Amino acid sequence: MATKTKRVRSLDAVRQRAGYVFILPWAVGLLLFFVGPLFDSIRYAFNEVSIEPGQILTKFVGLKNFSEILFEDPTYVDELADSISYVLYSIPLIVAFSLIIAIILNQKFWGRAFFRSLFFIPIVFTASAVMSILEGGIVQIPLYTKGDGSLDYFTVFFAQMQLPETLMSIISFILQFSLYVLQNAAVPIVLFLAGLQEIPASLYEVSKIEGANKWEEFWLVTVPNLRHIISLVIIYSMIDMFGQIRNTVVTRARSLMDSQDFGTSSAMLWFYFMIVLAVIGTVYALYHKFCIKKWE
């Protein structure tokens, strides 16, 4: 018995060491390349920053940068609200779509491996090296210039059908949003697949003996056993979408950085980060209270 216990402890120690070795490059990279700029961005948010030859000069201005973006900038608050609302109504659709696809891909059918790979292709396409090639126009979706001079996807086809512009905008939004959900569902699908494969088959056998149908199995067996995976998917998806380049707040901050307005851009991003942190914490607390505790 002592030998067996010692062997188990030894195996746990080996796994722990393997885990530390696995995260070591990430930790070293974090310390060398991330921590310094992180604290610099915090400092810049409370300073007026100017670039001089060979040096960066800062002048402490307190909360001035935050006051300007909140009370003087005519668009920041609206962009912040749009970004948060877009993520909040996207999350349920991404979770539901990912779970449904994962359940389908978890079934035994011919070509299952191919279709599993197919749904992971958006992750490959969003890689920077791939997108830099695709943005050259090889697979560019046709654009249509609207009356205000802005560009919208898909509407060339509908414009040729002579549909009303309002209807074209609605259809275009639905199509773009569907592609957006599909693109952001790749990793959640993989997570749900991993969770589904960990559910014991005996639970489904018991539910069948008890007379449960497929709908009852889904809500009484599948979903409760995926409760922690669902919370992981929610948090991952929110963090991923809040930080995407297409996000209007992030885009504004990046453009200000390009123009060397580091004080305002840092204030924008740090205020955005605090709001995002509060939103994620609130969503997780509500999910834990009304879902996880109910399913445990």
C-alpha positions in Angstrom: 0.0 0.0 0.0 2.8 2.4 0.9 4.6 1.6 -2.4 1.4 2.3 -4.4 0.8 5.6 -2.5 4.4 6.6 -3.2 4.0 5.8 -6.8 0.9 7.9 -7.1 2.6 10.8 -5.4 5.6 10.4 -7.7 3.3 10.5 -10.8 1.6 13.6 -9.5 5.0 15.2 -8.9 6.1 14.4 -12.5 2.9 15.9 -13.9 3.4 19.0 -11.8 6.9 19.4 -13.0 5.8 18.9 -16.6 3.2 21.6 -16.1 5.7 24.1 -14.8 8.1 23.3 -17.7 5.2 23.8 -20.1 4.3 27.3 -18.8 7.9 28.4 -18.3 8.4 30.0 -21.7 5.1 31.9 -21.3 6.1 33.1 -17.9 9.5 34.2 -19.1 8.0 36.0 -22.0 5.4 37.7 -19.7 8.2 39.0 -17.5 10.5 40.2 -20.2 8.1 41.6 -22.8 4.7 42.3 -21.1 5.1 43.5 -17.5 7.2 46.6 -18.4 4.9 47.9 -21.1 1.9 47.1 -18.9 3.1 49.4 -16.1 4.1 52.0 -18.6 0.6 52.1 -20.1 -0.8 52.6 -16.6 1.6 55.5 -16.0 0.8 57.0 -19.4 -2.9 57.0 -18.6 -2.3 59.6 -15.9 0.3 61.6 -17.8 0.6 63.9 -20.8 3.1 62.0 -23.0 5.4 63.6 -25.6 8.0 62.0 -27.8 11.4 63.6 -28.0 14.5 62.3 -29.8 15.8 59.4 -27.7 13.4 59.8 -24.9 9.7 59.8 -23.8 8.7 62.7 -21.6 5.7 62.6 -19.2 3.9 65.3 -17.4 1.5 64.2 -14.6 -2.1 65.4 -15.3 -4.0 63.1 -12.9 -7.5 62.2 -14.2 -7.5 64.7 -17.0 -7.2 62.0 -19.7 -10.1 60.1 -18.3 -12.2 63.2 -17.9 -11.6 64.1 -21.5 -12.6 60.8 -23.0 -15.8 60.5 -20.8 -17.1 64.1 -20.9 -15.4 65.8 -23.9 -15.0 63.1 -26.4 -18.3 62.9 -28.4 -18.0 59.2 -29.4 -16.1 57.3 -26.8 -19.0 56.5 -24.5 -21.2 55.5 -27.4 -18.5 53.2 -28.8 -18.0 51.7 -25.3 -21.7 51.0 -25.0 -21.9 49.5 -28.5 -18.9 47.2 -27.8 -20.4 45.9 -24.6 -23.9 45.4 -25.9 -22.6 43.7 -29.0 -20.6 41.2 -26.9 -23.5 40.6 -24.5 -26.0 39.6 -27.1 -23.4 37.6 -29.1 -22.4 35.4 -26.2 -25.7 33.4 -25.8 -25.7 32.8 -29.6 -22.1 31.7 -29.7 -22.6 29.4 -26.7 -25.8 27.8 -28.1 -24.4 27.4 -31.6 -21.1 25.9 -30.3 -22.9 23.5 -28.0 -25.3 22.3 -30.8 -22.4 21.8 -33.3 -20.3 20.0 -30.6 -23.2 17.6 -29.8 -23.6 16.9 -33.5 -19.8 16.4 -34.1 -19.7 14.1 -31.0 -22.0 11.6 -32.7 -20.6 8.7 -34.7 -21.0 9.2 -38.5 -18.9 9.0 -41.6 -16.5 11.9 -42.1 -16.7 13.1 -38.5 -12.9 13.9 -38.4 -13.3 16.0 -41.5 -16.2 18.1 -40.2 -14.4 18.6 -36.9 -11.5 20.1 -38.8 -13.8 22.1 -41.0 -15.2 24.0 -38.0 -11.7 24.8 -36.7 -10.7 26.4 -40.0 -11.7 29.9 -38.9 -9.0 29.8 -36.3 -6.4 29.2 -39.0 -7.9 32.0 -41.2 -7.7 34.6 -38.4 -4.0 34.1 -38.0 -2.2 37.3 -38.8 0.0 35.7 -41.5 -2.9 34.2 -43.3 -5.1 37.3 -43.0 -2.3 39.5 -44.4 -2.5 37.5 -47.6 -6.2 37.3 -47.7 -6.6 41.1 -47.3 -4.8 41.5 -50.5 -8.1 40.9 -52.3 -7.8 37.2 -53.2 -11.0 36.3 -51.5 -12.3 39.8 -50.9 -16.1 40.0 -50.4 -17.6 42.5 -52.8 -18.3 45.9 -51.2 -21.0 48.4 -51.8 -20.7 52.1 -51.1 -23.7 53.4 -49.2 -24.9 57.0 -49.4 -22.9 58.1 -46.4 -19.7 57.0 -48.1 -19.1 54.0 -45.8 -18.6 50.4 -47.1 -20.8 47.5 -46.3 -20.4 43.8 -47.1 -22.6 41.5 -49.2 -24.8 44.4 -50.5 -23.5 44.3 -54.0 -25.6 41.2 -54.6 -28.6 42.7 -53.0 -28.1 46.0 -54.7 -28.4 44.2 -58.0 -31.7 42.8 -56.9 -32.9 46.4 -56.3 -34.0 45.8 -52.7 -34.7 48.7 -50.4 -31.6 50.0 -48.6 -33.1 49.4 -45.2 -33.8 45.7 -46.1 -30.3 45.4 -47.5 -28.8 46.7 -44.3 -30.8 44.2 -42.2 -29.8 41.2 -44.4 -26.2 42.4 -44.5 -26.1 42.6 -40.7 -27.6 39.1 -40.3 -25.1 37.6 -42.8 -22.1 39.3 -41.2 -23.2 38.5 -37.7 -23.7 34.8 -38.7 -20.1 34.7 -40.0 -18.9 36.5 -36.9 -20.6 33.8 -34.7 -19.2 31.0 -36.8 -15.7 32.5 -36.6 -15.8 32.9 -32.8 -17.3 29.4 -32.2 -14.3 27.4 -33.2 -12.5 27.2 -29.9 -15.8 26.8 -27.9 -16.7 23.9 -30.1 -13.4 22.2 -29.2 -14.0 22.8 -25.5 -17.5 21.5 -25.6 -16.3 18.4 -27.5 -13.7 17.7 -24.8 -16.4 18.1 -22.1 -18.9 15.9 -23.9 -16.4 13.1 -24.1 -15.9 13.2 -20.4 -19.6 12.6 -19.6 -20.0 8.9 -18.5 -22.1 6.9 -20.9 -23.7 5.2 -17.9 -25.6 8.5 -17.1 -27.3 8.4 -20.5 -28.1 4.7 -20.0 -29.7 5.4 -16.6 -31.7 8.3 -18.1 -33.1 5.9 -20.8 -34.0 3.4 -18.2 -35.9 6.1 -16.3 -37.8 6.9 -19.5 -36.2 10.3 -20.3 -36.4 11.5 -23.9 -33.5 13.3 -25.8 -34.7 16.7 -24.7 -34.8 15.7 -21.1 -31.4 14.1 -21.4 -30.0 17.3 -22.8 -31.2 19.4 -19.9 -30.8 16.9 -17.1 -27.6 15.1 -18.1 -25.6 17.0 -20.8 -26.0 20.6 -19.7 -25.4 20.0 -15.9 -22.2 18.0 -16.7 -21.0 20.8 -18.9 -21.7 23.5 -16.4 -18.0 24.3 -15.8 -17.2 24.1 -19.5 -20.0 26.5 -20.3 -18.6 29.0 -17.8 -15.1 28.6 -19.4 -16.6 29.2 -22.8 -18.5 32.3 -21.7 -15.4 33.8 -20.1 -13.1 32.9 -23.0 -15.5 34.2 -25.6 -16.1 37.5 -23.8 -12.3 38.1 -23.3 -11.7 37.2 -27.0 -14.4 39.4 -28.4 -13.6 42.4 -26.1 -10.0 42.3 -27.3 -10.6 41.9 -31.0 -9.2 44.4 -33.4 -12.6 45.0 -35.0 -13.8 46.3 -31.6 -14.4 50.1 -32.1 -12.8 51.1 -28.8 -9.7 49.1 -29.5 -9.6 50.5 -33.0 -9.8 54.1 -31.7 -7.1 53.5 -29.2 -4.8 51.9 -31.8 -5.3 54.9 -34.1 -4.4 57.3 -31.3 -1.3 55.2 -30.5 -0.3 55.5 -34.2 -0.5 59.3 -33.9 1.6 59.1 -30.7 -1.2 60.2 -28.4 -0.2 57.6 -25.7 -1.9 59.4 -22.8 -5.4 59.4 -24.2 -5.1 56.0 -25.8 -3.9 54.4 -22.5 -6.8 56.1 -20.6 -9.3 54.7 -23.2 -7.9 51.2 -22.9 -7.6 51.1 -19.1 -11.1 52.5 -18.6 -12.4 50.0 -21.1 -10.5 47.2 -19.3 -12.1 48.1 -15.9 -15.6 48.1 -17.5 -14.9 44.8 -19.3 -13.6 43.3 -16.0 -16.8 44.4 -14.2 -19.0 43.0 -17.0 -17.2 39.7 -17.0 -17.4 39.5 -13.2 -21.1 40.3 -13.2 -21.9 37.7 -15.9 -19.9 35.0 -14.1 -21.5 35.8 -10.7 -25.0 35.6 -12.2 -24.2 32.4 -14.1 -22.8 30.8 -10.9 -25.8 31.9 -8.8 -28.6 30.9 -11.2 -27.0 28.0 -13.1 -24.1 26.3 -11.5 -25.7 26.2 -8.0 -28.9 24.9 -9.6 -27.2 22.1 -11.5 -24.9 20.9 -8.7 
